[in-house]
């Protein structure tokens, strides 16, 4: 089941997990894995049920608490998600993904100080993890800390040069700072990597307007629509 899950063949993974569960009905790992598939399919009630079984079978198992938190977060049940992330981190303090997703949840609640702290821990635990740098940059950008935002986006891009979202985001900061040519450069890279992103087309069009290049702006506005 795990091999199929890693390949993205969810139906085959689910089938084999069910077979495994018939052979080992008290396997917390299998219940947790089945919960993951239910969660991916948007079947959150079924996912929660499986995670709860896994937790009951193995109370000191961090993964189902973490996965339960992810499921709650997808449903915007943020307080419940935070509670489960906390339990997962009590059981496994070095769980970098739990620190990262806890930070994401805090950020969605506007609790930026708490989010920054958790992103920093995630980065310390997993220095080659580009997403916390990108998301930390987003917080700094919202707070008007543009130099810090550029630093984090640059680090994200150092770790993952083809990270379209970070190119887009650093373009936004350059635009806010009036560094229009640099913004356009980053937007163009982002569009090469992700040509379906309407927001980037809109933002680069705005940048061309600032430069007085109306024809290029209109071209990109039309694509954005």
C-alpha positions as CSV (number, residue, x, y, z in Angstrom):
1,X,0.0,0.0,0.0
2,X,2.7,2.5,0.9
3,X,4.5,2.0,-2.4
4,X,1.4,2.7,-4.4
5,X,0.6,5.7,-2.1
6,X,4.1,7.2,-2.8
7,X,3.5,6.8,-6.5
8,X,0.2,8.6,-6.3
9,X,-1.9,5.5,-7.1
10,X,-4.4,6.1,-4.4
11,X,-7.0,3.6,-5.4
12,X,-4.5,0.8,-5.5
13,X,-3.0,1.9,-2.2
14,X,-6.4,2.0,-0.6
15,X,-7.2,-1.5,-1.8
16,X,-4.0,-2.9,-0.3
17,X,-4.4,-1.1,2.9
18,X,-7.8,-2.7,3.3
19,X,-6.3,-6.1,2.7
20,X,-3.6,-5.3,5.3
21,X,-6.3,-4.3,7.8
22,X,-8.1,-7.6,7.4
23,X,-4.9,-9.4,8.2
24,X,-3.9,-7.0,11.0
25,X,-7.1,-5.2,12.2
26,X,-5.2,-3.7,15.2
27,X,-2.5,-2.0,13.1
28,X,-2.4,1.7,14.0
29,X,-0.2,2.5,11.0
30,X,-2.7,1.0,8.6
31,X,-5.7,2.9,10.1
32,X,-3.6,6.1,9.9
33,X,-2.8,5.4,6.3
34,X,-6.4,4.7,5.4
35,X,-7.3,8.0,7.1
36,X,-4.8,9.8,4.9
37,X,-6.6,8.5,1.8
38,X,-10.0,9.5,3.1
39,X,-8.6,13.0,3.9
40,X,-7.2,13.4,0.4
41,X,-10.6,12.4,-1.0
42,X,-12.3,15.0,1.2
43,X,-14.0,12.3,3.3
44,X,-13.0,14.0,6.5
45,X,-15.5,12.2,8.8
46,X,-14.1,8.9,7.7
47,X,-10.5,10.2,8.0
48,X,-11.1,11.4,11.6
49,X,-12.6,8.0,12.5
50,X,-9.5,6.1,11.3
51,X,-7.1,8.5,13.0
52,X,-9.0,8.1,16.3
53,X,-8.8,4.3,16.0
54,X,-5.0,4.6,15.4
55,X,-4.6,6.9,18.4
56,X,-6.7,4.5,20.6
57,X,-4.5,1.6,19.5
58,X,-1.2,3.4,20.0
59,X,-1.6,6.6,22.1
60,X,2.1,7.6,21.9
61,X,2.0,7.4,18.0
62,X,2.6,11.0,16.7
63,X,1.6,10.5,13.1
64,X,-2.2,10.1,13.5
65,X,-2.3,13.2,15.7
66,X,-0.4,15.1,13.0
67,X,-2.6,13.7,10.3
68,X,-5.7,14.4,12.3
69,X,-4.5,18.0,12.7
70,X,-4.1,18.3,8.9
71,X,-7.6,17.0,8.4
72,X,-9.0,19.5,10.9
73,X,-7.0,22.3,9.2
74,X,-8.5,21.4,5.8
75,X,-11.9,21.9,7.4
76,X,-10.8,25.2,8.9
77,X,-11.2,23.7,12.4
78,X,-8.0,25.5,13.4
79,X,-8.2,25.3,17.2
80,X,-8.7,21.6,17.0
81,X,-5.8,21.3,14.5
82,X,-3.5,23.3,16.8
83,X,-4.4,20.9,19.7
84,X,-3.5,17.9,17.7
85,X,-0.2,19.4,16.4
86,X,0.7,20.2,20.0
87,X,0.2,16.6,21.0
88,X,2.2,15.3,18.0
89,X,5.0,17.6,19.0
90,X,4.9,16.5,22.6
91,X,5.4,13.0,21.3
92,X,8.0,13.9,18.7
93,X,9.5,17.4,19.4
94,X,11.7,17.1,16.2
95,X,8.7,16.6,13.9
96,X,9.6,19.4,11.4
97,X,6.5,19.0,9.3
98,X,4.3,19.4,12.4
99,X,6.1,22.6,13.3
100,X,5.7,23.8,9.7
101,X,2.0,23.0,9.5
102,X,1.4,24.4,13.0
103,X,3.0,27.6,11.8
104,X,0.7,27.6,8.7
105,X,-2.3,27.3,11.0
106,X,-1.2,30.1,13.3
107,X,-0.6,32.3,10.2
108,X,-4.2,31.6,8.9
109,X,-5.4,32.8,12.3
110,X,-3.3,36.0,12.1
111,X,-1.1,34.8,15.0
112,X,2.1,35.9,13.2
113,X,4.5,35.8,16.2
114,X,3.6,32.2,17.0
115,X,3.8,31.3,13.3
116,X,7.3,32.9,13.0
117,X,8.5,30.9,16.0
118,X,7.3,27.6,14.5
119,X,8.7,28.3,11.0
120,X,12.1,29.0,12.6
121,X,12.0,25.7,14.5
122,X,11.0,23.9,11.3
123,X,13.9,25.5,9.4
124,X,16.4,24.6,12.2
125,X,15.2,21.0,12.2
126,X,15.3,20.7,8.4
127,X,17.5,23.4,6.8
128,X,16.9,22.2,3.3
129,X,13.1,22.7,3.6
130,X,12.2,25.6,1.2
131,X,8.5,26.0,2.1
132,X,9.0,27.5,5.6
133,X,11.3,30.2,4.1
134,X,8.7,31.1,1.5
135,X,5.9,31.2,4.0
136,X,8.0,33.1,6.5
137,X,8.7,35.6,3.7
138,X,4.9,36.0,3.2
139,X,4.5,36.9,6.9
140,X,7.4,39.4,6.8
141,X,5.8,40.9,3.6
142,X,2.5,41.3,5.3
143,X,4.2,43.0,8.2
144,X,6.1,45.4,5.9
145,X,9.4,43.8,6.8
146,X,10.5,43.7,3.1
147,X,14.2,43.2,3.6
148,X,13.5,40.2,5.8
149,X,10.9,38.9,3.2
150,X,13.5,39.2,0.4
151,X,16.0,37.3,2.5
152,X,13.6,34.4,3.1
153,X,12.4,34.2,-0.5
154,X,16.0,34.3,-1.7
155,X,16.8,31.4,0.6
156,X,13.7,29.5,-0.6
157,X,14.9,29.9,-4.2
158,X,18.4,28.9,-3.3
159,X,17.0,25.6,-2.0
160,X,14.5,25.3,-4.8
161,X,15.3,27.4,-7.9
162,X,12.2,26.4,-9.8
163,X,9.9,27.5,-7.0
164,X,7.3,29.5,-9.0
165,X,5.5,30.8,-5.9
166,X,8.6,32.3,-4.4
167,X,9.5,34.0,-7.7
168,X,6.0,35.4,-7.7
169,X,6.2,36.5,-4.1
170,X,9.6,38.2,-4.3
171,X,8.3,39.9,-7.4
172,X,5.5,41.3,-5.3
173,X,8.0,42.7,-2.7
174,X,10.1,44.3,-5.4
175,X,6.9,45.9,-6.9
176,X,6.0,47.2,-3.4
177,X,9.5,48.7,-3.2
178,X,9.2,50.4,-6.6
179,X,11.9,48.0,-8.0
180,X,9.7,47.4,-11.1
181,X,12.3,45.9,-13.4
182,X,13.3,43.3,-10.8
183,X,9.6,42.6,-10.2
184,X,9.0,42.0,-13.9
185,X,12.0,39.7,-14.1
186,X,10.7,37.5,-11.2
187,X,7.2,37.5,-12.6
188,X,8.5,36.3,-16.0
189,X,10.4,33.5,-14.3
190,X,7.3,32.5,-12.3
191,X,5.2,32.5,-15.5
192,X,7.7,30.3,-17.3
193,X,7.5,27.8,-14.4
194,X,3.7,28.2,-13.9
195,X,2.1,29.6,-17.1
196,X,-1.5,29.1,-15.7
197,X,-1.2,31.5,-12.8
198,X,-3.7,34.3,-13.5
199,X,-2.5,36.3,-10.5
200,X,1.0,36.6,-11.8
201,X,-0.3,37.7,-15.2
202,X,-2.3,40.4,-13.4
203,X,0.7,41.5,-11.3
204,X,3.1,41.7,-14.2
205,X,0.5,43.7,-16.1
206,X,0.4,46.2,-13.2
207,X,4.2,46.4,-13.3
208,X,4.2,47.2,-17.0
209,X,1.6,49.9,-16.4
210,X,4.0,51.5,-13.9
211,X,6.6,51.5,-16.6
212,X,4.3,53.0,-19.1
213,X,4.4,49.9,-21.3
214,X,0.6,49.8,-22.0
215,X,0.6,47.3,-24.8
216,X,2.5,44.7,-22.8
217,X,0.2,45.4,-19.8
218,X,-2.9,44.9,-21.9
219,X,-1.5,41.7,-23.3
220,X,-1.0,40.2,-19.9
221,X,-4.3,41.5,-18.5
222,X,-6.1,39.7,-21.4
223,X,-4.3,36.5,-20.5
224,X,-5.2,36.9,-16.8
225,X,-8.9,37.1,-17.8
